[in-house]
């Protein structure tokens, strides 16, 4: 369900489509092991996640323990050219405060499904963490439904393309849409 991760991950690490590896849909980008996504220069992190078809997102789950865990997220949709300046200046569709338990246990964070219907791309701006110099995410799952011609339908699982250096662990609970 996800299109290639043609997004700004940690700002300058963004690469044009011609320079990205082939797309292979996966159930989970970040494993519970040593793999993680980390901001490059400071605690802020911006993910721009395009989907291959419209989806309705009812929740998300993020895993990490410690000071580097995200604490405050701002969520936006359908802005594929969104940058850090936009994220700081624009009112978010929804803001999410994550507790230490939320990220340590991967507690589902409910989103307002009415606002997250017909999503072609999701922008997640990690505005704050727990006072660390950088932010890390070990795993990210999306919950919801994929849509076809405006009608909801159950989906099997989906996740982000695995960036270079990440390993896919299919034995873990996958991200899913239901």
Protein Blocks (a to p, Z undefined) as FASTA:
>chain_A
ZZcdfbceehjmpccfklpccddddfbfbdcblbccddfklmbdcdddddfbdcddfbdc
dddedjklcfbdcddehilkbcfklmmmpccfbdcdddfklmmnopacdddfklmgoifb
dcdddfbdehiabdcdfbdcdeddddeehiacddfbdcddddehiacdfkbccdddZZ
